[in-house]
Amino acid sequence: MSEIPRGAIRFNTDSNKPELWDGSQWAEFQLSTPNLGTNLTPTGSVFFSGATKNRLTIPTSSDFAFGTGDFTIEMFVYHTNITGQQTYFGDTYGGDPGADGIYTYKTTNNEISLYDTAQRSLSAQDVIHLNTWHHVAWARASGTLRAFVDGIEVDSDSYSGDFTTQEYFLGDTASTSSGEFVGYMSNVRVIKGTALYTGNFTVPTAPLTNVTNTKLLCCQSTTSATAAAVSPGTLVATSATASSFGPLNSDRQPGTRGLFGGGQLNYTNGISNIIDYVNISSQGNALDFGDLSSARRWCFGAVASRTRGVWAGGLDPAINDTIDFVTIASTGNATDFGNQVDSKATYGAVCNETRGVFGGGNPAASSSKTAGIDYITIASTGDSVNFGNLETATASLCATAGQVRGLFFGGYTPTVLRTIQFVTTSTLGDAQDFGDLARTNGQEGQACSNAIRGICSGGTGPAACTDIEYVNISTLGNGQKFGDLTSVSVSTMGAVSSPTRGVISVDDTNKLNLDMIEIMTEGNALDFGDLSVARDIGSGCSNAHGGL
């Protein structure tokens, strides 16, 4: 018999476990060996086709009996199909009564949800989107359950129930009533005994690692669906396959560049074609980006995708129908996109990942207002197309959006409005009532969002104000007090935002100043920096989370 080389691996059919020859004896091979984890390619993922019971089976282990203690479940997910209910990390019963387990999933309303034995749900609507990498997490700390999407706490509840189930799957459950996940899953980490997240946090930009109390760390390899840096045993793949497509590649990282375009230099120096840019995540002054195809003001709305920013209409000095676009990641001058259905200025603009929508404004034919809404497909140059109508003809309004709804705040009819209207951005049709602003200063404000909260700030009618209000985009209702700007803000250069921060142009004496807020934390704005050139009555957009 030849000598067995050190490092040889065999499968023991009696124990159903792999074994490693250490030079003198066979010993159980632990998949949680740190060396294995360091050999995994960190940008990989596991693809789930959505076929019946297409999943990863996790070996039954007391590691997943969380009891009444703290825990963390987190992962990156990318849905290639967003229809129906889809499972992330689920027990064998899919959360059915009596399971004593945890079931995390995407609902039919594009919520993330944690479902437990009491048939209760911890969730938030319209936070998961098609063809987008999201970091999702659930954590329990001292009896409080929290759910997070992209580092933002979207729901919480007090619950100290006893989770005893030890059998779990990724991508599906054993229940025939639960839906299979369709898409990519990466950097899955389950921690027993520790809640990593107790409030808003910065989404990891490096591969997740084997921190204290980690019980599962998988879906990181580009070559093996069943590879795991930490696991209670061998994962079993049913049709699930490894992929090199990962959330930590540079093309996944959320954009943080905000652009401010056009405006009026002042009433003696004329109209501007300047485009500035800022890094939303870093305080500082704006830098020169390039120029619009023509100088124009009163272009109150710009829209964007993750790659492209678009400005439409405005005055140059006449009201026009020009649509320009830029590639946000590359500085340079704007290029012709197409033309609006009707020339207009002082409109509001909303967008999702693919569609830009322009509502209301002053049309070219007269000084009257319009109720018309038109839209473009941001990735395809061309003229805008009719979308529907606002509830009433309105100008001088501001607007922002989540990935599902677009919100139009206030405006002027000729009386100042407090109303908030909404459209479903992906569906043609008329706007509907959402609620009301808490204040009466609803004309010529600025708006931004993090896809969960919509922010409306500043405005006038009867007087200029510093007020900041917020609404939850997925829930109809009135505005609530957020805080105050550092200065009154009327007809400024608008606002831009990232998944966490809003940067708002304010109407200080020299028309340079930019304020900032942390969108999920109420409070007064702080100084961010200055525009490159003093001006107002322009607009901004960003490449963060689809241009919101």
C-alpha positions as CSV (number, residue, x, y, z in Angstrom):
1,M,0.0,0.0,0.0
2,S,1.4,3.4,-1.0
3,E,1.8,6.1,1.5
4,I,-1.2,8.5,1.9
5,P,-0.2,12.1,1.1
6,R,-0.8,14.7,3.8
7,G,-3.9,16.7,2.9
8,A,-5.7,13.9,1.2
9,I,-9.5,14.0,1.6
10,R,-11.9,11.1,1.6
11,F,-15.7,10.8,2.3
12,N,-16.6,8.5,5.3
13,T,-19.8,6.7,4.4
14,D,-20.4,5.7,8.0
15,S,-20.4,9.3,9.4
16,N,-21.5,10.9,6.1
17,K,-18.7,13.5,6.6
18,P,-15.5,14.4,4.7
19,E,-12.2,13.5,6.4
20,L,-8.7,14.9,6.1
21,W,-5.4,12.9,6.4
22,D,-3.2,14.8,8.7
23,G,-0.1,12.6,8.2
24,S,-1.0,10.1,10.9
25,Q,-4.7,9.6,11.0
26,W,-8.0,10.5,9.3
27,A,-9.8,13.4,11.0
28,E,-13.1,15.1,10.3
29,F,-12.6,17.9,7.7
30,Q,-14.2,21.1,9.0
31,L,-15.7,23.4,6.4
32,S,-15.3,26.2,8.9
33,T,-11.5,25.9,8.6
34,P,-10.3,29.4,8.2
35,N,-8.0,28.5,5.3
36,L,-11.0,27.4,3.3
37,G,-12.7,30.8,3.8
38,T,-9.6,32.6,2.6
39,N,-9.6,30.7,-0.7
40,L,-13.1,31.7,-1.6
41,T,-13.5,34.4,-4.2
42,P,-15.4,37.1,-2.4
43,T,-17.3,38.7,-5.3
44,G,-19.2,35.5,-6.3
45,S,-22.8,34.5,-5.7
46,V,-25.2,31.6,-6.1
47,F,-27.8,31.8,-8.9
48,F,-31.3,30.4,-8.2
49,S,-33.4,29.8,-11.3
50,G,-36.7,29.7,-9.6
51,A,-37.4,26.1,-10.6
52,T,-39.3,24.0,-8.1
53,K,-37.2,23.4,-5.0
54,N,-34.2,25.1,-6.5
55,R,-32.3,25.8,-3.3
56,L,-29.4,25.2,-1.0
57,T,-30.0,22.9,1.9
58,I,-28.2,23.8,5.1
59,P,-27.3,20.8,7.4
60,T,-29.6,20.5,10.4
61,S,-27.8,22.0,13.4
62,S,-28.4,23.5,16.8
63,D,-26.4,26.5,15.5
64,F,-29.7,27.8,14.1
65,A,-31.8,27.3,17.2
66,F,-31.7,30.9,18.2
67,G,-33.7,30.5,21.3
68,T,-34.8,33.8,22.9
69,G,-31.4,35.4,22.3
70,D,-29.8,37.8,19.8
71,F,-29.0,36.9,16.2
72,T,-28.2,38.4,12.8
73,I,-29.2,37.1,9.4
74,E,-27.9,39.1,6.4
75,M,-27.1,38.7,2.7
76,F,-27.0,40.5,-0.6
77,V,-29.8,39.7,-3.1
78,Y,-30.4,40.5,-6.7
79,H,-33.8,39.6,-8.2
80,T,-33.9,38.8,-11.9
81,N,-37.7,38.2,-11.5
82,I,-39.6,40.1,-8.9
83,T,-43.0,38.4,-9.2
84,G,-44.7,37.0,-6.1
85,Q,-43.3,35.8,-2.8
86,Q,-39.7,34.7,-2.8
87,T,-37.7,33.0,0.0
88,Y,-34.3,34.0,1.3
89,F,-33.4,32.1,4.5
90,G,-36.3,29.9,5.6
91,D,-37.1,27.1,8.0
92,T,-38.5,23.8,6.8
93,Y,-42.1,24.9,7.4
94,G,-41.9,28.3,5.8
95,G,-43.0,30.1,8.9
96,D,-46.2,28.0,9.4
97,P,-47.7,28.0,12.9
98,G,-45.9,25.6,15.1
99,A,-42.6,25.7,13.2
100,D,-40.8,27.6,15.9
101,G,-38.5,29.0,13.2
102,I,-37.8,32.0,11.1
103,Y,-38.7,32.7,7.6
104,T,-37.2,35.6,5.7
105,Y,-38.5,36.5,2.3
106,K,-39.7,39.1,-0.3
107,T,-43.4,39.5,-0.3
108,T,-45.7,40.2,-3.3
109,N,-45.6,43.9,-2.3
110,N,-41.8,43.9,-2.7
111,E,-41.3,44.0,1.1
112,I,-38.7,42.2,3.0
113,S,-40.3,40.3,5.8
114,L,-39.4,38.1,8.8
115,Y,-42.3,35.7,9.5
116,D,-42.4,33.7,12.7
117,T,-44.5,31.1,14.5
118,A,-47.1,33.6,15.6
119,Q,-47.8,34.5,11.9
120,R,-46.5,38.0,12.4
121,S,-44.6,40.0,9.9
122,L,-41.7,42.4,10.2
123,S,-41.6,44.2,6.9
124,A,-41.6,47.3,4.7
125,Q,-43.2,47.7,1.3
126,D,-41.6,48.6,-2.0
127,V,-38.0,48.4,-0.9
128,I,-36.8,45.5,-3.1
129,H,-36.4,46.2,-6.8
130,L,-35.7,44.3,-10.0
131,N,-32.1,43.9,-11.2
132,T,-30.6,45.7,-8.3
133,W,-28.2,44.5,-5.6
134,H,-29.7,45.0,-2.1
135,H,-28.1,44.3,1.2
136,V,-30.9,42.9,3.5
137,A,-30.6,42.1,7.1
138,W,-32.6,41.1,10.2
139,A,-31.3,41.3,13.7
140,R,-32.7,40.8,17.2
141,A,-31.0,42.8,20.1
142,S,-32.4,42.4,23.6
143,G,-35.9,41.5,22.5
144,T,-36.2,44.0,19.6
145,L,-36.4,42.7,16.1
146,R,-35.2,45.0,13.3
147,A,-35.2,44.7,9.5
148,F,-32.8,46.6,7.3
149,V,-32.5,47.3,3.5
150,D,-29.3,48.8,2.2
151,G,-28.3,49.9,5.7
152,I,-31.6,51.6,6.5
153,E,-33.8,50.4,9.3
154,V,-37.2,49.9,7.7
155,D,-39.2,48.2,10.5
156,S,-38.8,47.1,14.1
157,D,-40.9,45.3,16.8
158,S,-40.5,43.9,20.3
159,Y,-40.4,40.1,20.2
160,S,-38.6,37.7,22.5
161,G,-40.2,34.4,21.1
162,D,-38.2,31.2,21.4
163,F,-36.9,30.0,18.0
164,T,-36.0,26.3,18.2
165,T,-36.1,25.1,14.6
166,Q,-32.7,23.7,13.4
167,E,-33.5,23.0,9.7
168,Y,-33.1,25.7,7.1
169,F,-32.8,26.4,3.4
170,L,-31.5,29.2,1.2
171,G,-33.7,30.1,-1.7
172,D,-36.7,28.0,-0.7
173,T,-38.4,26.1,2.1
174,A,-39.9,22.7,2.3
175,S,-43.4,24.2,2.2
176,T,-45.2,23.9,-1.1
177,S,-46.9,27.3,-0.4
178,S,-43.7,29.3,-0.4
179,G,-42.1,30.8,-3.4
180,E,-38.7,30.0,-4.8
181,F,-36.1,32.8,-5.0
182,V,-35.2,34.0,-8.6
183,G,-31.9,35.7,-8.9
184,Y,-28.5,35.9,-7.2
185,M,-27.7,35.6,-3.5
186,S,-24.3,36.5,-2.1
187,N,-22.3,36.8,1.1
188,V,-24.9,35.0,3.3
189,R,-24.0,35.3,7.0
190,V,-25.9,34.0,10.0
191,I,-24.8,34.9,13.5
192,K,-26.2,33.3,16.7
193,G,-25.9,35.3,19.9
194,T,-24.9,38.7,18.4
195,A,-27.0,41.5,16.8
196,L,-24.6,43.3,14.5
197,Y,-27.0,46.0,13.6
198,T,-29.2,48.1,16.0
199,G,-29.6,51.2,13.9
200,N,-28.8,52.5,10.4
201,F,-25.4,51.5,9.2
202,T,-23.0,51.7,6.2
203,V,-23.5,48.7,3.9
204,P,-20.4,46.5,3.8
205,T,-18.1,47.2,0.8
206,A,-15.8,44.2,1.5
207,P,-16.6,40.5,1.7
208,L,-18.4,39.5,4.9
209,T,-16.0,37.6,7.3
210,N,-16.1,35.0,10.0
211,V,-16.8,37.4,13.0
212,T,-17.5,36.1,16.5
213,N,-20.5,33.7,16.7
214,T,-20.8,33.2,12.9
215,K,-22.6,29.9,12.2
216,L,-23.0,30.2,8.4
217,L,-21.0,32.2,5.8
218,C,-21.5,31.1,2.2
219,C,-22.4,32.1,-1.3
220,Q,-19.1,33.9,-1.9
221,S,-17.4,31.5,-4.3
222,T,-17.4,32.0,-8.1
223,T,-16.9,28.3,-8.7
224,S,-18.9,26.3,-6.2
225,A,-22.5,26.9,-4.9
226,T,-21.9,24.6,-1.9
227,A,-18.6,26.2,-0.8
228,A,-18.8,27.8,2.6
229,A,-16.3,29.6,4.8
230,V,-18.3,28.6,7.9
231,S,-21.0,25.9,8.0
232,P,-22.2,23.2,10.4
233,G,-21.7,20.7,7.6
234,T,-21.8,20.3,3.8
235,L,-24.3,22.4,1.9
236,V,-26.4,20.6,-0.7
237,A,-27.3,22.4,-3.9
238,T,-30.4,21.6,-5.9
239,S,-29.9,23.2,-9.3
240,A,-28.4,26.2,-7.6
241,T,-25.1,27.3,-9.4
242,A,-22.1,29.5,-8.6
243,S,-21.6,32.7,-10.5
244,S,-18.9,35.4,-10.8
245,F,-21.6,38.1,-10.6
246,G,-21.3,39.7,-7.2
247,P,-22.5,42.6,-5.2
248,L,-19.1,43.9,-4.2
249,N,-17.9,44.5,-7.7
250,S,-17.4,48.2,-8.6
251,D,-20.4,48.3,-10.8
252,R,-22.7,47.4,-7.8
253,Q,-21.6,50.1,-5.5
254,P,-24.3,52.8,-5.0
255,G,-23.6,56.0,-6.7
256,T,-22.9,59.1,-4.6
257,R,-22.4,61.7,-7.3
258,G,-25.0,64.6,-7.4
259,L,-25.3,67.1,-10.3
260,F,-26.7,70.6,-10.2
261,G,-27.5,72.0,-13.7
262,G,-28.6,75.3,-15.2
263,G,-30.0,78.2,-13.2
264,Q,-29.8,81.9,-13.1
265,L,-26.5,83.5,-12.2
266,N,-28.4,86.6,-11.0
267,Y,-30.8,89.1,-12.5
268,T,-28.0,91.1,-14.2
269,N,-25.6,88.4,-15.3
270,G,-28.0,86.2,-17.1
271,I,-28.8,82.5,-17.4
272,S,-26.4,79.6,-16.8
273,N,-25.5,76.4,-18.6
274,I,-23.2,75.3,-15.9
275,I,-23.3,71.7,-14.5
276,D,-21.7,71.2,-11.1
277,Y,-21.1,67.9,-9.2
278,V,-20.6,66.9,-5.6
279,N,-19.7,63.6,-3.9
280,I,-22.7,63.3,-1.7
281,S,-20.9,61.1,0.8
282,S,-18.2,63.7,1.4
283,Q,-18.7,67.3,2.6
284,G,-17.0,69.8,0.3
285,N,-17.5,72.3,-2.5
286,A,-19.0,71.4,-5.9
287,L,-16.7,71.1,-8.9
288,D,-17.2,71.9,-12.6
289,F,-18.8,69.0,-14.5
290,G,-19.5,70.5,-17.9
291,D,-22.3,72.5,-19.6
292,L,-25.8,72.0,-20.8
293,S,-26.4,72.3,-24.5
294,S,-28.0,75.7,-23.8
295,A,-28.3,78.1,-20.9
296,R,-31.6,77.8,-19.1
297,R,-33.4,78.6,-15.8
298,W,-36.6,77.5,-14.2
299,C,-35.8,73.9,-15.1
300,F,-37.1,72.6,-11.7
301,G,-36.8,68.9,-12.4
302,A,-34.0,66.6,-13.5
303,V,-34.1,62.8,-13.6
304,A,-31.4,60.2,-13.7
305,S,-30.6,56.5,-13.8
306,R,-27.5,55.0,-12.2
307,T,-25.6,56.1,-15.3
308,R,-27.4,59.0,-17.0
309,G,-28.7,62.4,-15.9
310,V,-31.4,64.2,-17.9
311,W,-32.6,67.9,-17.9
312,A,-35.7,69.0,-19.7
313,G,-37.4,72.3,-20.6
314,G,-36.8,75.6,-18.8
315,L,-36.3,79.1,-20.1
316,D,-33.5,80.2,-22.4
317,P,-34.9,82.9,-22.3
318,A,-38.1,81.6,-23.9
319,I,-39.8,78.4,-22.5
320,N,-38.4,75.5,-24.6
321,D,-38.8,71.8,-25.1
322,T,-35.1,70.8,-25.1
323,I,-34.0,67.5,-23.4
324,D,-30.3,67.1,-22.6
325,F,-28.4,64.2,-21.0
326,V,-25.0,63.5,-19.5
327,T,-23.2,60.3,-18.4
328,I,-22.9,60.9,-14.7
329,A,-19.6,59.0,-14.1
330,S,-17.8,61.0,-16.8
331,T,-17.5,64.8,-16.7
332,G,-18.3,66.5,-19.9
333,N,-20.9,68.5,-21.8
334,A,-24.5,67.5,-22.2
335,T,-25.8,65.8,-25.4
336,D,-29.2,66.2,-27.1
337,F,-31.7,63.6,-25.9
338,G,-34.9,64.7,-27.7
339,N,-37.8,67.0,-27.1
340,Q,-40.7,67.3,-24.6
341,V,-44.3,66.8,-25.7
342,D,-45.0,70.4,-24.7
343,S,-42.4,73.1,-23.9
344,K,-42.6,73.9,-20.2
345,A,-40.8,75.2,-17.2
346,T,-41.2,75.1,-13.3
347,Y,-42.4,71.4,-13.5
348,G,-41.7,68.6,-11.0
349,A,-39.8,65.5,-12.1
350,V,-39.6,62.0,-10.6
351,C,-38.0,58.8,-11.8
352,N,-37.3,55.1,-11.1
353,E,-34.4,53.0,-12.5
354,T,-35.7,53.3,-16.1
355,R,-38.3,56.0,-16.5
356,G,-38.3,59.8,-16.0
357,V,-41.6,61.6,-15.5
358,F,-42.3,65.3,-15.7
359,G,-45.5,66.8,-14.2
360,G,-47.1,70.2,-14.3
361,G,-45.4,73.5,-15.0
362,N,-45.8,76.6,-17.1
363,P,-46.3,75.8,-20.8
364,A,-44.9,77.8,-23.6
365,A,-48.2,79.0,-24.9
366,S,-49.0,81.3,-22.0
367,S,-48.3,82.1,-18.4
368,S,-51.0,79.6,-17.4
369,K,-50.4,76.3,-15.7
370,T,-50.6,72.7,-17.0
371,A,-51.7,69.4,-15.5
372,G,-50.0,67.4,-18.2
373,I,-47.5,64.7,-17.3
374,D,-45.1,63.3,-19.8
375,Y,-42.3,60.7,-19.6
376,I,-39.1,59.4,-21.1
377,T,-37.2,56.1,-21.0
378,I,-33.9,57.3,-19.6
379,A,-31.7,54.7,-21.3
380,S,-33.1,55.5,-24.8
381,T,-32.9,58.9,-26.4
382,G,-36.0,60.3,-27.9
383,D,-39.0,62.6,-27.4
384,S,-41.2,62.4,-24.3
385,V,-44.6,60.7,-24.4
386,N,-47.9,61.5,-22.6
387,F,-48.2,59.8,-19.2
388,G,-51.4,61.3,-17.7
389,N,-52.4,64.4,-15.7
390,L,-52.0,65.9,-12.2
391,E,-55.1,66.4,-10.2
392,T,-55.1,70.1,-11.2
393,A,-53.0,72.3,-13.4
394,T,-50.0,73.2,-11.2
395,A,-46.6,75.0,-11.6
396,S,-43.7,75.7,-9.3
397,L,-43.9,72.3,-7.6
398,C,-41.1,70.0,-6.4
399,A,-41.0,66.3,-6.6
400,T,-39.1,63.1,-5.7
401,A,-39.7,59.3,-5.8
402,G,-39.1,55.8,-4.5
403,Q,-38.7,53.0,-7.0
404,V,-42.5,52.6,-7.2
405,R,-44.1,55.9,-6.5
406,G,-43.3,59.4,-7.6
407,L,-44.5,62.3,-5.3
408,F,-45.3,65.8,-6.4
409,F,-45.3,68.4,-3.5
410,G,-47.3,71.6,-3.4
411,G,-47.1,74.1,-6.2
412,Y,-49.1,77.1,-7.4
413,T,-52.5,77.1,-9.2
414,P,-52.7,80.4,-8.7
415,T,-53.0,79.8,-5.0
416,V,-50.3,78.1,-3.1
417,L,-51.0,74.4,-2.6
418,R,-50.3,72.1,0.3
419,T,-51.3,69.0,-1.5
420,I,-49.1,65.9,-2.2
421,Q,-49.9,63.9,-5.3
422,F,-48.5,60.6,-6.4
423,V,-48.1,58.5,-9.5
424,T,-47.0,54.9,-10.0
425,T,-44.0,55.6,-12.1
426,S,-44.1,52.4,-14.1
427,T,-47.8,52.7,-14.9
428,L,-49.3,55.4,-17.2
429,G,-52.2,57.2,-15.6
430,D,-53.3,60.3,-13.6
431,A,-51.9,61.4,-10.3
432,Q,-53.8,60.6,-7.1
433,D,-54.0,62.2,-3.7
434,F,-51.3,61.2,-1.2
435,G,-51.8,63.7,1.6
436,D,-50.9,67.2,2.6
437,L,-47.9,69.2,3.7
438,A,-48.0,70.3,7.3
439,R,-47.2,73.8,6.3
440,T,-48.6,76.3,3.9
441,N,-45.3,77.2,2.2
442,G,-45.7,74.7,-0.7
443,Q,-44.4,76.8,-3.7
444,E,-40.9,76.4,-5.2
445,G,-39.4,74.0,-2.6
446,Q,-36.8,71.3,-3.0
447,A,-37.3,67.5,-2.7
448,C,-35.1,64.4,-2.5
449,S,-35.4,60.8,-1.1
450,N,-33.6,57.7,-0.1
451,A,-36.3,55.6,-1.8
452,I,-38.0,55.0,1.6
453,R,-38.5,58.6,2.9
454,G,-39.5,61.5,0.7
455,I,-38.1,64.9,1.8
456,C,-39.7,68.3,1.0
457,S,-37.8,71.4,2.1
458,G,-38.0,75.2,1.8
459,G,-40.6,77.0,-0.3
460,T,-42.7,80.1,-0.1
461,G,-46.3,81.3,0.0
462,P,-47.0,83.3,2.0
463,A,-43.3,83.7,2.9
464,A,-40.0,82.0,2.4
465,C,-39.3,79.2,5.0
466,T,-36.7,76.9,6.4
467,D,-39.0,74.0,7.0
468,I,-38.1,70.4,6.2
469,E,-40.8,67.7,6.1
470,Y,-40.8,64.0,5.4
471,V,-43.3,61.3,4.3
472,N,-43.0,57.6,4.1
473,I,-43.3,57.0,0.3
474,S,-45.0,53.6,0.6
475,T,-47.7,54.9,3.0
476,L,-50.3,57.6,2.1
477,G,-50.3,60.4,4.7
478,N,-49.4,64.0,5.6
479,G,-46.0,65.5,5.9
480,Q,-44.3,65.4,9.3
481,K,-41.7,67.8,10.7
482,F,-38.1,66.8,10.1
483,G,-36.1,69.9,11.0
484,D,-35.0,73.2,9.5
485,L,-32.5,74.3,6.8
486,T,-29.7,76.7,7.7
487,S,-31.4,79.4,5.6
488,V,-34.6,80.0,3.8
489,S,-34.8,78.2,0.5
490,V,-36.9,79.2,-2.5
491,S,-36.4,78.5,-6.2
492,T,-32.9,77.2,-5.6
493,M,-30.8,74.6,-7.5
494,G,-32.9,71.8,-6.0
495,A,-31.6,68.8,-4.1
496,V,-29.8,65.5,-4.6
497,S,-29.5,62.4,-2.5
498,S,-27.8,59.1,-1.8
499,P,-29.3,56.1,0.0
500,T,-28.5,57.9,3.3
501,R,-27.9,61.7,2.7
502,G,-29.7,64.6,1.1
503,V,-27.8,67.6,-0.2
504,I,-30.0,70.7,-0.6
505,S,-29.4,74.0,-2.2
506,V,-30.5,76.9,0.0
507,D,-31.2,80.5,-0.7
508,D,-28.5,82.2,1.3
509,T,-27.5,85.8,0.4
510,N,-24.9,84.7,-2.1
511,K,-26.8,81.7,-3.5
512,L,-23.9,79.4,-3.1
513,N,-24.6,77.3,0.0
514,L,-25.4,73.6,0.1
515,D,-27.0,72.0,3.2
516,M,-27.1,68.3,4.1
517,I,-29.3,66.0,6.1
518,E,-29.2,62.4,7.1
519,I,-32.5,61.3,5.6
520,M,-33.5,58.7,8.2
521,T,-32.6,60.9,11.2
522,E,-34.8,63.9,11.9
523,G,-32.9,67.1,12.8
524,N,-31.7,70.4,11.4
525,A,-29.6,70.6,8.3
526,L,-25.8,71.2,8.5
527,D,-23.5,73.0,6.1
528,F,-22.2,70.7,3.3
529,G,-20.2,73.1,1.1
530,D,-20.8,75.5,-1.8
531,L,-21.7,75.5,-5.5
532,S,-18.9,76.3,-7.9
533,V,-20.8,79.3,-9.1
534,A,-23.6,81.2,-7.3
535,R,-26.9,80.7,-8.9
536,D,-30.5,79.6,-8.4
537,I,-33.7,78.3,-10.2
538,G,-32.0,75.2,-11.6
539,S,-32.3,71.5,-10.6
540,G,-30.3,68.5,-9.5
541,C,-30.2,64.7,-9.8
542,S,-27.9,61.9,-8.7
543,N,-26.8,58.4,-9.7
544,A,-27.6,56.9,-6.3
545,H,-30.2,54.1,-6.2
546,G,-31.5,54.8,-9.6
547,G,-31.3,58.6,-9.7
548,L,-33.8,59.4,-6.9
